[in-house]
Amino acid sequence: MSVVKSLDLVLPKDTVYLAGSNVDGQVVLTLNSTLVDPIVRVELVGRGYVEWNEEIGPQKDYSRDILCNNEAEYVRKTKTFQIKDNWLSAGSHTFDFHFNLPPRLPSTFTSKIGHVSYFLQAACLVQDHILAKKRETLLVQGVSEFRRRNLEKNPLLVEAEKKVSYSCCRQGWVMMQVQMDKDTFMPGEKVVFTTAIQNRTNKFIKTVVFALYAHVQYQGFTPTAERRLHSDSSELLRQVTNAQIRSFANTTVVSTFNLPLVLSVTTGLQDEIMSTSYELVITLHLPYSLTTVKAHVPINITSAQEEQATRATP
């Protein structure tokens, strides 16, 4: 029977930690019998990694794929607990720990290209022999240089128009105007926008689709240390609104959605490996036609240290 019955990390549930905030918790070690000269420690680790294949010489006969990658370590802190008389009796033992996250960190992030991850790892050892380990991931929200007063600025108006041929000799057009009171938001915030639509065709438009995209630029290096950039996009949210816009009619659609609780902030290259921008795309599909009308609305994501140190998910 193992000396260690269990090793657990106790943390507040469903918590999002802001960069610069505190991480407080407990390591709970339960033993089946007495343990002499134990080492009990906990480690806070944050790191990122990206990797992709890129073709070189595509215009030549000897074109081939090369691996581009990059990595970064954002935080690594260790707490080794003092144990009185260097032994622990059978039963449960609780060790409190406290870490402070660095003030400038990228947000937790995962994609097919790479990831930014944070975790706590507890371990119980005797003479470098690991008896038990336990790992818990952390959700970390990065912060930016924006302040709360910036969030109320920059109202946004985006227009999109397309001419449509719907018979051999007749044409019409569709116009969209998308309005927002501001262009900068916090993770978890509700986004409200208004779409004014003018339908000057004989088509009956049934739905309006909106989707939020994250556009990420990754930075990596070839085996010969040449710098490379790679762009990728992913859809974060999608919503379909039943608009029912009659031919030669105008209508206004008010849409709302809640942002995810953890998002990379909008910056330049926010760390050594990646940068992120966001775009809201509103799409009208004309029935019985391949024609679509799209409005592209850029938005900014920010998070400030003036927020509460930790935010719990609902």
Residue pairs with C-beta under 8 A, 6 or more apart in sequence:
1 32
2 32
2 131
2 132
3 31
3 32
3 33
3 35
3 131
4 29
4 30
4 31
4 32
4 35
4 124
4 131
4 132
5 30
5 31
5 32
6 28
6 29
6 30
6 132
7 27
7 28
7 29
7 30
7 122
7 123
7 124
7 132
7 133
7 134
8 27
8 28
8 30
8 122
8 134
9 25
9 26
9 27
9 28
9 42
9 120
9 122
9 134
9 135
9 136
10 25
10 26
10 27
10 28
11 23
11 25
11 120
11 136
12 25
12 310
12 312
13 312
14 312
14 313
15 139
15 310
15 311
15 312
15 313
16 139
16 140
16 141
16 187
16 261
16 262
16 310
16 311
16 312
16 313
17 23
17 101
17 118
17 138
17 139
17 140
17 141
17 309
17 310
18 101
18 140
18 141
18 143
18 303
18 305
18 307
18 308
18 309
18 310
18 311
19 101
19 102
19 103
19 104
19 105
19 140
19 141
19 142
19 143
19 305
20 100
20 101
20 102
20 103
20 104
20 143
20 305
21 100
21 101
21 309
21 310
22 98
22 99
22 100
22 101
22 309
22 310
23 44
23 98
23 99
23 100
23 101
23 120
23 138
24 96
24 97
24 98
24 99
25 96
25 97
25 120
26 94
26 95
26 96
26 97
27 40
27 42
27 81
27 94
27 95
27 97
27 122
27 134
28 92
28 93
28 94
28 95
29 40
29 88
29 92
29 93
29 94
29 95
29 124
29 132
30 91
30 92
30 93
31 88
31 89
31 90
31 91
31 92
31 93
32 90
33 90
34 87
34 88
34 89
34 90
35 87
35 88
35 124
35 126
35 131
36 86
36 87
36 126
37 86
37 87
37 126
37 127
38 83
38 86
38 87
38 88
38 124
38 125
38 126
38 131
39 80
39 123
39 124
39 125
39 126
40 80
40 81
40 83
40 93
40 95
40 122
40 123
40 124
40 125
41 78
41 79
41 80
41 81
41 122
41 123
41 125
42 78
42 79
42 81
42 95
42 97
42 120
42 121
42 122
42 123
43 76
43 77
43 78
43 79
43 120
43 121
43 122
43 123
44 75
44 76
44 77
44 78
44 99
44 101
44 118
44 119
44 120
45 73
45 75
45 76
45 118
45 119
45 120
45 121
46 73
46 74
46 75
46 76
46 101
46 105
46 116
46 117
46 118
46 119
46 140
47 71
47 72
47 73
47 74
47 116
47 117
48 71
48 72
48 74
48 106
48 109
48 114
48 115
48 116
48 117
48 271
48 272
48 273
48 274
49 69
49 70
49 71
49 72
49 114
49 115
49 273
50 69
50 70
50 71
50 113
50 114
50 218
50 219
50 220
50 230
50 273
50 274
51 67
51 68
51 69
51 113
51 114
51 220
52 67
52 68
52 69
52 113
52 218
52 220
52 230
53 65
53 66
53 67
53 68
54 65
54 66
54 68
54 222
54 228
54 230
55 63
55 64
55 65
55 66
56 63
56 64
56 65
56 66
57 63
57 64
66 222
66 223
67 222
67 223
68 220
68 221
68 222
68 228
68 230
69 220
69 221
70 218
70 219
70 220
70 221
70 272
70 273
71 273
72 271
72 272
72 273
74 102
74 105
74 106
74 116
74 118
74 271
75 101
75 102
75 105
75 118
77 99
79 97
79 98
79 99
81 95
81 97
101 140
103 143
103 305
104 142
104 143
105 118
105 140
105 142
105 143
106 116
106 142
106 264
106 270
106 271
106 274
107 116
107 140
107 141
107 142
107 187
107 262
107 263
107 264
107 265
107 303
108 116
108 117
108 118
108 138
108 139
108 140
108 141
108 262
109 115
109 116
109 264
109 274
110 116
110 117
111 216
111 232
111 234
112 232
113 216
113 218
113 230
113 232
114 218
114 273
114 274
116 271
116 273
116 274
117 137
118 137
118 138
118 139
118 140
119 135
119 136
119 137
119 138
120 135
120 136
120 138
121 133
121 134
121 135
121 136
122 133
122 134
122 135
123 130
123 132
123 133
123 134
124 130
124 131
124 132
124 133
125 131
139 261
139 262
140 262
141 187
141 261
141 262
141 263
141 303
141 311
142 264
142 265
142 270
142 303
143 265
143 303
143 304
143 305
144 265
144 266
144 267
144 302
144 303
144 304
146 184
146 300
146 302
146 303
146 304
147 304
147 306
148 304
148 306
150 184
150 302
151 182
151 184
151 185
151 186
151 302
152 182
153 182
153 184
154 182
154 183
154 184
155 179
155 180
155 181
155 182
155 183
156 178
156 179
156 180
156 182
156 183
156 297
156 299
157 177
157 178
157 179
158 177
158 178
158 295
158 296
158 297
159 175
159 176
159 177
159 178
159 295
160 175
160 176
160 178
160 282
160 293
160 294
160 295
160 296
161 173
161 174
161 175
161 176
161 293
162 173
162 174
162 291
162 293
163 171
163 172
163 173
164 171
164 172
164 173
164 174
164 201
164 203
164 286
164 289
164 291
165 171
166 172
166 201
166 202
166 203
166 289
170 202
172 200
172 201
172 202
172 203
173 198
173 200
173 201
174 197
174 198
174 199
174 200
174 201
174 205
174 284
174 286
174 293
175 197
175 198
175 200
175 293
176 195
176 196
176 197
176 198
176 282
176 284
176 293
176 295
177 195
177 196
178 193
178 194
178 195
178 280
178 282
178 295
178 297
179 193
179 194
179 195
179 196
180 191
180 192
180 193
180 194
180 297
180 299
181 192
183 298
183 299
183 300
184 299
184 300
184 301
184 302
185 191
185 259
185 299
185 300
185 301
185 302
186 259
186 301
186 302
186 303
186 304
186 307
187 259
187 260
187 261
187 262
187 263
187 301
187 303
188 258
188 259
188 260
188 261
188 311
189 258
189 259
190 256
190 257
190 258
190 259
191 256
191 257
191 258
191 259
191 280
191 299
192 254
192 255
192 256
193 254
193 255
193 280
193 297
194 252
194 253
194 254
194 255
195 208
195 252
195 253
195 254
195 255
195 282
195 295
196 250
196 251
196 252
197 205
197 208
197 243
197 245
197 250
197 251
197 252
197 253
197 284
198 250
199 205
199 245
199 246
199 247
199 248
199 249
199 250
199 251
200 248
201 247
201 248
201 286
202 247
202 248
203 247
203 286
203 287
203 288
203 289
204 244
204 245
204 246
204 247
204 287
205 243
205 244
205 245
205 284
205 285
205 286
205 287
206 242
206 243
206 244
206 245
206 287
207 240
207 241
207 242
207 243
207 285
208 240
208 241
208 243
208 253
208 255
208 282
208 283
208 284
209 238
209 239
209 240
209 241
209 282
209 283
209 284
209 285
210 237
210 238
210 239
210 241
210 255
210 257
210 280
210 281
210 282
210 283
211 235
211 237
211 238
211 239
211 280
211 281
211 283
212 235
212 236
212 237
212 238
212 257
212 259
212 278
212 279
212 280
212 281
213 233
213 234
213 235
213 236
213 278
213 279
213 280
213 281
214 233
214 234
214 236
214 263
214 264
214 276
214 277
214 278
215 231
215 232
215 233
215 276
215 277
215 278
215 279
216 231
216 232
216 233
216 234
216 264
216 274
216 275
216 276
217 229
217 230
217 231
217 269
217 274
217 275
217 276
218 229
218 230
218 231
218 232
218 273
218 274
219 227
219 228
219 229
219 269
219 272
219 273
219 274
220 227
220 228
220 229
220 230
220 273
221 227
221 228
222 228
236 260
237 257
237 260
239 255
239 257
241 253
241 255
243 251
243 253
244 251
245 251
259 301
261 311
261 313
263 276
263 278
263 301
263 303
264 270
264 274
264 276
264 301
265 276
265 301
265 302
265 303
266 276
266 277
266 278
266 300
266 301
266 302
267 275
267 276
268 275
269 275
270 276
276 301
277 298
278 298
278 299
278 300
278 301
279 296
279 297
279 298
279 299
280 296
280 297
280 298
280 299
281 294
281 295
281 296
281 297
282 294
282 295
282 297
283 292
283 293
283 294
284 292
284 293
284 294
285 292
286 292
286 293
